[in-house]
Amino acid sequence: MDKRSVCIIGVGKVGSALAFEFIEADFQNVFLIDKNLARVSRIAKRSKKFKYSTRYKNEFINGSDIIIISVQDSILGSVIKKLQTLKIDYSSKILLHTSGAINSDVFNLLKISKNQVGSFHPIQTFNRFQYSRSKVLEGIYFGIEGGIKARKFQKELCKKFKSYYIEIPKEKKLIYHTACVIASNFLVTYINILSDIIKMIGLKEDKTYKIFEPIIIETLLNISRHGHVKSLTGPYERYDLVTIKGHLQSMVEENPLLIPFYVSLAKETIGVALKKKSITKTEAVELKKVLDKFNKS
């Protein structure tokens, strides 16, 4: 058994997943603080090591070696202000938050050593609350940042969770989180755009993913096996101007609002084709001219 205790403030989609991983890692106590009584009490029933409250209990926070704040970015500051008002000595504790965009400077209000504070962000998507261990944190990467002591603990925690980590410079948190949003949130948007096109063809929107799943999965497998540059195929990789012009003309006729999206991604794709050396710089210039012509019309 790990003799340390942890307090999780905010037992939402991320916090609930973390709670079960701490139980699996055999921490002595896992204190849960969340204003939603129904949810936090339901989670707490799953293990005798869980203790819960809807209030900031000094007993929980004082009795914890690690405090993890897992709340929306918009209220992170107010939670830390609340911790400041409690008559608690944080000097021997490690304090972490799970925000992807905010760095550990947000803890400055508590006036404790910067060695003990950090951010522990799971590079994962969470679309539901966890009421049992789902292994959603197993095998993933965490973006970690903070002081020496905090980072050492985070690395240890990743090992306990059977996961991995990347270290994010404090000043790079926002651009790091941009990548996470592109990887997950924009992927949903991408599928939504595909569904709009499917409707133009006359097919049912709810068939979108089923139709495109094989090509999406195979593309991802190719990237895993060969890297993203070598995995590029299609008209941009082979400099197929006729097909590309056909794409653009079809959007003019069907839905001109798609053109800026298509052009933006197309220009990035040209860059990948150049890296692959499947097109020349001259061909890249010609492709961009065609794209710009349609984008301005």
C-alpha positions as CSV (number, residue, x, y, z in Angstrom):
1,M,0.0,0.0,0.0
2,D,1.1,3.6,-0.8
3,K,0.8,5.3,2.6
4,R,0.1,8.7,1.1
5,S,-3.3,10.2,0.8
6,V,-4.7,12.4,-2.0
7,C,-7.5,14.9,-2.1
8,I,-9.3,15.5,-5.5
9,I,-11.2,18.8,-5.7
10,G,-13.6,18.5,-8.5
11,V,-14.9,15.0,-9.3
12,G,-16.1,15.6,-12.8
13,K,-15.2,13.7,-16.0
14,V,-11.5,14.0,-15.4
15,G,-11.5,13.9,-11.6
16,S,-13.7,10.8,-11.4
17,A,-11.3,8.9,-13.7
18,L,-8.3,10.0,-11.6
19,A,-10.1,8.9,-8.4
20,F,-10.3,5.3,-9.6
21,E,-6.7,5.3,-10.7
22,F,-5.6,6.4,-7.3
23,I,-7.6,3.5,-5.8
24,E,-5.9,1.1,-8.3
25,A,-2.5,2.6,-7.3
26,D,-3.4,1.6,-3.7
27,F,-3.2,5.1,-2.1
28,Q,-4.2,5.0,1.6
29,N,-7.0,7.5,1.3
30,V,-8.7,9.2,-1.6
31,F,-10.7,12.2,-0.4
32,L,-13.2,13.6,-2.9
33,I,-14.6,17.1,-2.8
34,D,-17.4,18.1,-5.2
35,K,-20.6,20.2,-4.9
36,N,-22.6,17.5,-6.8
37,L,-23.7,15.3,-3.9
38,A,-25.5,12.7,-6.0
39,R,-22.5,12.1,-8.2
40,V,-19.7,12.2,-5.6
41,S,-21.7,9.9,-3.2
42,R,-22.3,7.4,-6.0
43,I,-18.6,7.3,-6.9
44,A,-17.6,7.0,-3.2
45,K,-19.7,3.8,-2.8
46,R,-17.2,2.0,-5.1
47,S,-14.4,1.8,-2.5
48,K,-13.9,2.0,1.3
49,K,-10.9,4.2,0.6
50,F,-13.1,7.0,-0.8
51,K,-14.3,9.7,1.6
52,Y,-16.4,12.5,0.2
53,S,-17.8,15.9,1.0
54,T,-19.5,18.7,-0.8
55,R,-17.6,21.2,1.3
56,Y,-13.9,22.1,1.6
57,K,-13.2,20.0,4.7
58,N,-10.0,20.8,6.5
59,E,-9.8,17.2,7.6
60,F,-9.5,16.1,4.0
61,I,-7.1,18.8,2.8
62,N,-5.0,18.7,6.0
63,G,-4.8,14.9,5.8
64,S,-3.6,14.8,2.2
65,D,-0.1,14.6,0.9
66,I,-1.2,15.5,-2.6
67,I,-4.0,17.9,-3.6
68,I,-5.3,17.7,-7.2
69,I,-7.7,20.4,-8.5
70,S,-9.7,19.0,-11.4
71,V,-12.1,21.8,-12.3
72,Q,-12.9,23.9,-15.4
73,D,-10.3,26.5,-16.2
74,S,-12.8,29.3,-15.5
75,I,-13.1,28.5,-11.8
76,L,-9.5,27.2,-11.1
77,G,-8.4,30.6,-9.7
78,S,-11.4,30.8,-7.4
79,V,-10.7,27.3,-6.0
80,I,-7.2,28.3,-5.2
81,K,-8.4,31.5,-3.6
82,K,-10.7,29.3,-1.4
83,L,-7.7,27.1,-0.4
84,Q,-5.9,30.3,0.6
85,T,-8.6,31.2,3.1
86,L,-8.3,27.8,4.9
87,K,-6.0,27.7,7.9
88,I,-3.8,25.0,6.4
89,D,-0.1,24.6,6.1
90,Y,0.6,23.6,2.5
91,S,4.4,23.6,2.9
92,S,4.8,19.8,2.9
93,K,2.1,19.1,0.2
94,I,2.2,18.7,-3.5
95,L,-0.4,20.7,-5.3
96,L,-1.4,19.9,-8.9
97,H,-4.2,21.0,-11.3
98,T,-5.3,19.2,-14.5
99,S,-5.7,22.1,-16.8
100,G,-4.1,21.8,-20.2
101,A,-3.9,25.5,-20.9
102,I,-3.0,27.0,-17.5
103,N,0.5,26.6,-16.0
104,S,1.5,26.2,-12.4
105,D,1.9,29.9,-11.8
106,V,-1.7,29.9,-10.9
107,F,-0.7,28.6,-7.5
108,N,1.4,31.7,-6.7
109,L,-1.5,33.0,-4.6
110,L,-0.8,30.3,-2.0
111,K,2.8,31.5,-1.5
112,I,4.4,28.1,-1.3
113,S,7.5,26.7,-2.9
114,K,7.3,26.5,-6.6
115,N,9.0,23.1,-6.3
116,Q,5.8,21.6,-5.0
117,V,3.3,22.8,-7.6
118,G,2.6,21.7,-11.1
119,S,0.1,20.8,-13.8
120,F,-0.9,17.2,-14.6
121,H,-2.9,17.2,-17.8
122,P,-4.1,13.9,-19.4
123,I,-3.9,13.9,-23.2
124,Q,-7.2,12.1,-23.4
125,T,-10.8,13.0,-24.2
126,F,-13.5,12.6,-21.5
127,N,-17.1,12.6,-22.5
128,R,-18.7,11.0,-19.4
129,F,-18.4,10.7,-15.7
130,Q,-16.7,7.5,-14.4
131,Y,-18.4,5.4,-11.8
132,S,-15.9,2.5,-12.0
133,R,-12.4,2.1,-13.3
134,S,-12.5,2.4,-17.1
135,K,-8.7,2.4,-17.8
136,V,-9.2,5.6,-19.7
137,L,-6.0,6.9,-18.3
138,E,-3.9,3.8,-18.9
139,G,-1.4,3.8,-21.7
140,I,-1.9,7.5,-22.5
141,Y,0.5,10.5,-22.2
142,F,0.2,13.2,-19.6
143,G,1.5,16.7,-20.2
144,I,3.4,17.6,-17.0
145,E,4.9,20.9,-15.9
146,G,5.9,22.5,-12.6
147,G,8.6,22.4,-9.9
148,I,11.2,19.7,-9.4
149,K,9.4,18.0,-6.5
150,A,6.1,18.2,-8.4
151,R,7.5,16.8,-11.6
152,K,9.2,13.9,-9.8
153,F,5.9,13.0,-8.2
154,Q,4.0,13.3,-11.6
155,K,6.5,11.0,-13.2
156,E,6.1,8.5,-10.4
157,L,2.3,8.8,-10.8
158,C,2.4,8.1,-14.6
159,K,4.4,4.9,-13.8
160,K,1.7,3.8,-11.3
161,F,-1.0,4.6,-13.8
162,K,0.9,2.6,-16.5
163,S,1.0,5.7,-18.6
164,Y,3.7,8.0,-20.1
165,Y,4.5,11.7,-19.9
166,I,5.9,14.6,-21.8
167,E,7.4,17.6,-20.1
168,I,5.9,20.9,-21.2
169,P,7.8,24.2,-20.6
170,K,5.7,26.6,-18.5
171,E,5.6,29.2,-21.2
172,K,4.5,26.6,-23.8
173,K,1.3,25.4,-22.1
174,L,-1.1,27.3,-24.4
175,I,0.5,26.1,-27.7
176,Y,0.6,22.6,-26.2
177,H,-3.1,22.7,-25.4
178,T,-3.8,24.0,-28.9
179,A,-2.3,20.8,-30.3
180,C,-4.6,18.8,-27.9
181,V,-7.7,20.7,-29.2
182,I,-6.7,20.1,-32.8
183,A,-6.2,16.4,-32.1
184,S,-9.6,15.8,-30.4
185,N,-12.1,18.7,-30.7
186,F,-11.3,19.5,-34.3
187,L,-11.5,15.9,-35.2
188,V,-15.1,15.9,-34.1
189,T,-15.6,19.1,-36.3
190,Y,-13.9,17.3,-39.2
191,I,-16.4,14.4,-38.9
192,N,-19.2,16.9,-38.7
193,I,-18.1,18.5,-42.0
194,L,-18.0,15.0,-43.6
195,S,-21.6,14.5,-42.4
196,D,-22.6,17.7,-44.1
197,I,-21.1,16.5,-47.4
198,I,-22.7,13.1,-46.9
199,K,-26.1,14.8,-46.8
200,M,-25.3,16.6,-50.1
201,I,-24.8,13.2,-51.7
202,G,-28.2,12.2,-50.5
203,L,-27.1,9.8,-47.8
204,K,-28.1,9.7,-44.1
205,E,-26.0,11.8,-41.8
206,D,-25.8,9.1,-39.1
207,K,-23.9,6.8,-41.5
208,T,-21.0,9.2,-41.8
209,Y,-18.6,7.5,-39.4
210,K,-19.5,4.0,-40.5
211,I,-18.7,4.9,-44.1
212,F,-15.4,6.6,-43.4
213,E,-14.2,4.6,-40.5
214,P,-12.1,2.1,-42.5
215,I,-10.2,4.8,-44.4
216,I,-9.7,6.9,-41.2
217,I,-8.4,3.8,-39.2
218,E,-6.2,2.7,-42.0
219,T,-4.7,6.2,-42.4
220,L,-4.0,6.2,-38.6
221,L,-2.4,2.8,-38.8
222,N,-0.2,3.9,-41.7
223,I,0.9,6.9,-39.6
224,S,1.7,4.6,-36.7
225,R,3.7,2.3,-38.9
226,H,5.4,4.8,-41.3
227,G,5.1,8.3,-39.9
228,H,2.7,11.0,-41.1
229,V,4.8,12.3,-44.0
230,K,5.2,8.9,-45.7
231,S,1.5,8.2,-45.1
232,L,0.3,11.0,-47.3
233,T,-1.6,9.8,-50.5
234,G,-4.1,11.4,-52.8
235,P,-4.3,14.2,-55.3
236,Y,-2.0,16.7,-53.5
237,E,0.7,14.0,-53.1
238,R,0.6,13.2,-56.9
239,Y,0.0,16.8,-58.2
240,D,-3.4,16.0,-59.7
241,L,-4.5,19.5,-60.7
242,V,-7.6,18.3,-62.6
243,T,-9.1,16.5,-59.6
244,I,-8.2,19.4,-57.2
245,K,-9.9,21.9,-59.5
246,G,-12.9,19.5,-59.7
247,H,-13.1,19.5,-55.9
248,L,-13.1,23.3,-55.7
249,Q,-15.7,23.7,-58.5
250,S,-18.0,21.2,-56.8
251,M,-17.9,23.2,-53.6
252,V,-18.7,26.4,-55.5
253,E,-21.8,24.7,-56.8
254,E,-22.8,22.7,-53.6
255,N,-21.6,24.7,-50.7
256,P,-19.1,27.6,-51.1
257,L,-18.8,27.9,-47.3
258,L,-16.6,24.8,-47.4
259,I,-14.0,26.4,-49.6
260,P,-12.0,28.3,-46.8
261,F,-11.9,25.1,-44.8
262,Y,-10.7,23.0,-47.7
263,V,-8.2,25.6,-48.9
264,S,-6.7,25.9,-45.4
265,L,-6.1,22.2,-45.0
266,A,-5.0,21.9,-48.7
267,K,-2.2,24.4,-48.1
268,E,-1.0,22.4,-45.1
269,T,-1.2,19.2,-47.2
270,I,1.0,20.8,-49.9
271,G,3.6,21.3,-47.1
272,V,3.4,17.6,-46.2
273,A,3.8,16.7,-49.9
274,L,6.9,18.9,-50.1
275,K,8.4,17.1,-47.1
276,K,7.7,13.8,-48.8
277,K,9.3,15.2,-51.9
278,S,6.5,13.9,-54.0
279,I,6.0,17.3,-55.6
280,T,8.4,20.1,-56.5
281,K,8.4,23.6,-55.2
282,T,7.2,24.8,-58.6
283,E,4.3,22.4,-58.4
284,A,3.5,23.6,-54.9
285,V,3.3,27.2,-56.1
286,E,0.9,26.2,-58.9
287,L,-1.3,24.3,-56.5
288,K,-1.5,27.3,-54.1
289,K,-2.4,29.6,-57.1
290,V,-5.3,27.4,-57.9
291,L,-6.5,27.4,-54.3
292,D,-6.2,31.1,-53.9
293,K,-8.1,31.7,-57.1
294,F,-11.1,29.8,-55.8
295,N,-10.8,31.1,-52.3
296,K,-11.1,34.7,-53.5
297,S,-13.9,34.1,-56.0
